[in-house]
Amino acid sequence: MRKLGAILLGVGGGVAAGYFIYYLVTVVVQFMPLPLRIAIAAAALGVIIVLVSLVRERVKSAREDKQKFKGVDR
């Protein structure tokens, strides 16, 4: 049940975020000066890079932990 809730939350949040980004790009950005658009794009790209890096680190850590405790019984 939790997995279904998490999936629905993720899908709903993704759709809402996608619509917000679409709205931001089509309406709001038209009236922003170019340096501000570049700054916002750079900040968004930085956040994405940090999040991807954190996910990759967590996956790598989980794999290493799995190998470390391979022979341990629960």
C-alpha positions as CSV (number, residue, x, y, z in Angstrom):
1,M,0.0,0.0,0.0
2,R,2.9,2.4,0.8
3,K,4.5,1.7,-2.6
4,L,1.2,2.6,-4.4
5,G,1.0,5.8,-2.4
6,A,4.6,6.7,-3.1
7,I,4.0,6.0,-6.8
8,L,0.9,8.1,-6.9
9,L,2.6,10.9,-5.0
10,G,5.6,10.8,-7.4
11,V,3.4,10.8,-10.5
12,G,1.2,13.7,-9.2
13,G,4.2,15.7,-8.1
14,G,5.9,15.1,-11.5
15,V,2.8,16.2,-13.4
16,A,2.5,19.3,-11.2
17,A,6.2,20.2,-11.5
18,G,6.1,19.6,-15.3
19,Y,3.1,21.9,-15.7
20,F,4.7,24.5,-13.5
21,I,7.9,24.4,-15.5
22,Y,5.9,24.7,-18.8
23,Y,4.0,27.7,-17.4
24,L,7.2,29.3,-16.2
25,V,8.9,28.9,-19.5
26,T,6.1,30.0,-21.7
27,V,4.6,32.9,-19.7
28,V,7.0,34.3,-17.0
29,V,10.3,33.9,-18.8
30,Q,9.2,36.1,-21.7
31,F,9.3,39.1,-19.4
32,M,12.6,38.3,-17.7
33,P,15.9,39.9,-18.8
34,L,18.4,37.5,-20.3
35,P,20.9,37.4,-17.4
36,L,18.2,36.4,-15.0
37,R,17.1,33.6,-17.3
38,I,20.6,32.4,-17.6
39,A,21.1,32.5,-13.8
40,I,17.9,30.5,-13.2
41,A,18.9,27.9,-15.7
42,A,22.3,27.6,-14.1
43,A,20.8,27.2,-10.7
44,A,18.3,24.6,-11.9
45,L,21.1,22.7,-13.6
46,G,23.2,22.8,-10.5
47,V,20.4,21.4,-8.4
48,I,19.9,18.6,-10.9
49,I,23.6,17.7,-10.9
50,V,23.7,17.6,-7.1
51,L,20.6,15.4,-6.9
52,V,22.0,13.0,-9.5
53,S,25.3,12.9,-7.7
54,L,23.6,12.1,-4.4
55,V,21.5,9.3,-5.9
56,R,24.5,7.7,-7.5
57,E,26.4,7.9,-4.2
58,R,23.6,6.3,-2.3
59,V,23.2,3.5,-4.9
60,K,27.0,2.8,-4.8
61,S,26.9,2.8,-1.0
62,A,24.0,0.4,-0.9
63,R,25.8,-2.0,-3.2
64,E,29.0,-1.9,-1.1
65,D,27.0,-2.5,2.1
66,K,25.3,-5.5,0.4
67,Q,28.7,-7.0,-0.4
68,K,30.1,-6.2,3.0
69,F,27.4,-8.0,4.9
70,K,26.9,-10.8,2.4
71,G,27.7,-13.6,4.8
72,V,25.9,-12.3,7.8
73,D,22.6,-14.0,8.8
74,R,19.7,-11.9,10.0
